[in-house]
Amino acid sequence: MIREHKHAARFHPARHNDRTKVVAKALGLSSMENISLMQAANSGLSWAAITRFLDCTGLSQQDLAHYLGIHALTFALRRKAGIFGKRESEQLLRLAELYQATLHLFGGDTDSARAWFTSPVRGLGSACPIDMARNEFGAREVQDLIGRLNNGIFS
């Protein structure tokens, strides 16, 4: 017997609306296209963009520092400097890309997207999508699952 995730009834695949673009806007990007992401990663994300990202995802600064693998002191230094380095920006952009895809999956419903993104998911072997996204291979798994769910293939 297949048990559906508690948020499965709220999936709204293929819905397009401005609420699903909130992540790109929060980061000050025109889109989440590869060119835009590469430019942002190379330039480094500003602290203001990071603050807006935290606001739209509901993550805390501690959550983000943990996800990025940055010690609290280093994170405070980045905040003081006002900019993240290339590696940290690239990691955050990978997370942002997946979170935006999650928002799309849930038709812009931020509460459902946040809950799914930070909760164990059966299709990921009961891992949390945010934890899987810490490296490129895990991020691909999350993206694949989101793609299957968007196409009505419940995994």
SULLINGI-V148974 format. One record per residue. N is the residue number from 1. SS is DSSP state (a for helix, b for strand, c for the rest). PHI is phi as a letter, one per 30 degrees, with the letter a starting at -180 (999 if undefined). PSI is psi in whole degrees, -180 to 180 (NA if undefined). Layout:
# SULLINGI-V148974
N,SS,PHI,PSI  N,SS,PHI,PSI
This chain:
# SULLINGI-V148974
1,c,999,131  2,c,c,127  3,c,c,131  4,c,d,149  5,c,d,148  6,c,e,-18  7,c,c,4  8,a,e,-35  9,a,d,-15  10,a,c,1  11,c,d,137  12,c,b,68  13,c,e,148  14,c,i,15  15,c,d,131  16,c,c,129  17,c,a,169  18,a,d,-26  19,a,d,-24  20,a,d,-9  21,a,c,7  22,a,d,-31  23,a,d,-47  24,a,e,-44  25,a,d,-42  26,a,d,-37  27,c,d,-2  28,c,i,23  29,c,c,148  30,c,d,-27  31,c,a,176  32,c,c,29  33,c,d,154  34,a,e,-42  35,a,d,-46  36,a,d,-42  37,a,d,-42  38,a,d,-44  39,a,d,-43  40,a,d,-41  41,a,d,-43  42,a,d,-35  43,a,d,-27  44,c,i,138  45,c,d,138  46,b,d,158  47,a,d,-35  48,a,d,-41  49,a,d,-40  50,a,d,-41  51,a,d,-43  52,a,d,-37  53,a,d,-45  54,a,d,-41  55,a,d,-43  56,a,d,-23  57,a,c,-22  58,c,i,5  59,c,d,151  60,c,c,167  61,a,d,-38  62,a,d,-41  63,a,d,-46  64,a,d,-43  65,a,e,-42  66,a,d,-47  67,a,e,-44  68,a,d,-11  69,c,i,32  70,c,c,130  71,c,d,149  72,a,e,-38  73,a,d,-44  74,a,d,-42  75,a,d,-42  76,a,d,-36  77,a,d,-39  78,a,d,-41  79,a,d,-43  80,a,d,-41  81,a,d,-27  82,c,i,9  83,b,a,148  84,c,c,153  85,c,d,175  86,a,e,-49  87,a,d,-46  88,a,d,-40  89,a,d,-41  90,a,d,-43  91,a,d,-44  92,a,d,-38  93,a,d,-35  94,a,d,-44  95,a,d,-44  96,a,d,-41  97,a,d,-44  98,a,d,-38  99,a,d,-39  100,a,d,-39  101,a,d,-36  102,a,d,-43  103,a,e,-43  104,a,d,-43  105,a,e,-39  106,c,c,20  107,c,h,29  108,c,i,2  109,c,d,99  110,a,d,-37  111,a,d,-46  112,a,d,-40  113,a,d,-46  114,a,d,-45  115,a,d,-46  116,a,d,-43  117,a,d,-27  118,c,c,12  119,c,c,156  120,b,d,137  121,b,b,128  122,a,e,-42  123,a,d,-10  124,a,c,24  125,c,i,33  126,c,i,20  127,b,c,158  128,b,d,136  129,a,e,-41  130,a,d,-34  131,a,d,-39  132,a,d,-31  133,c,d,3  134,c,d,-21  135,c,b,166  136,a,d,-38  137,a,d,-42  138,a,d,-39  139,a,d,-39  140,a,d,-40  141,a,d,-43  142,a,d,-45  143,a,d,-42  144,a,d,-44  145,a,d,-44  146,a,e,-42  147,a,d,-44  148,a,d,-44  149,a,d,-38  150,a,d,-28  151,c,c,10  152,c,i,14  153,c,c,95  154,c,d,122  155,c,c,NA
